[in-house]
Amino acid sequence: MEMMETLNNLKSLVKRLEEKSSFYQERFKESGVRAADIQTMEDFEKLPFTDKGDLRKAYPLGLQAVPDSEVVRIHSSSGTTGTPVIIPYTAKDVEDWAIMFSRCYEYAGMTNEDRIQITPGYGLWTAGIGFQAGAEKLGAMAIPMGPGNTQKQLQMMKDLKTTVLASTSSYALLLAEEVARQDLGDQLYLKKGIIGSERWGAKMHCRIAEELDIELYDIYGLTEIYGPGISIDCSEHQGLHYWSDYLYFEIIDTETLKPVPTGEYGELVITTFKKEGAPLLRYRTHDITRFIPEPCPCGSIHPRHDRIVGRSDDMVKVKGVNIYPGQIDEILKTVDGVSSEYLATVDHKNGKDCVFLSFEVIEGIDKATIEAEVKRQFKSRVGLSIIPVASSMGSLPRSEKKSVRIVDHRFG
Ligand code: ZN
């Protein structure tokens, strides 16, 4: 989108917040923001960020920026810690989200002939219903299963000739393993998987794609900003396109809070142009990614960001270099004979910070050669010298879902 148009969209958002959002009226008063003062992108970049903590304080409906009569639905982000965040939606918000979601499906090559089995949950959170609304908008057949009951999922998949699986990566893996175990591959009609919500390693990706014999698309989103469906990768699979007519993305350094140089990793910050129920200004997602500035070979006008490599909370800084779990995944996947399990330990020895990277290698492989290769790759791609430690398969601890991948021993 043209810079001038972006600036105009941002200016009209700030003006709307000043007029209609009591949440932002209060924040603008605190920080002396006046919509009339925003004339350039530099002015915009001085505006305060919004963080999840701010949204929690607005519980239950403090974010609402329209009269009650215009709110048609609420969603809530999973409140695993403390107060949840409630996001009110107007009819137009619901419609806009469905438009964005059906666009995602089109980017994944889906048509109204497809049958999509939706396994993410329905309810307060945004996953299932987002997949459903997008499918209906596209004209595809939605099969609203929700999560769990694997045997029934497989039965429906077979009987209804499901062509697309919508799922989290962990559930897709579970289904893939079950399909392999029951040798059901030949009886399924699956072509694609739309996989959302968690950061997932490249090896897990390969495993799901191979076992189910499908092409996978990575979909991104968060409840605070509509839900899933705000970006997806195209058939080129080189980054996710996001909908720049609805959203403004920035990527910032988590320490200086200034934009990172284009193409470098940082925290994704999102501003909504059109959201009515709960518009957000410079919302800090804490997701780490980078812009891919080159035009995509697919020809889309919508810009791209890379896959999410981690959360800013998972980041560790060693000798001035930021390390994220996703970067380690990316490096290890390029080295043959290494499993996807690893553990990075940061320590302080002899006055210096050092990183021990433990990983598993397959039987019969020369550990010293692999260690040298991992060390070389790490140095060239992350810019840091590490101490590689190759061990046998199965020697590293496994955990159910979100494994701890980086442990920092420097501060006690
Ligand atoms: Zn593309």
Residues whose N, C-alpha, C, O or C-beta is under 5 A from the ligand:
A	BS01	ZN	C234 E236 C296 C298 S300
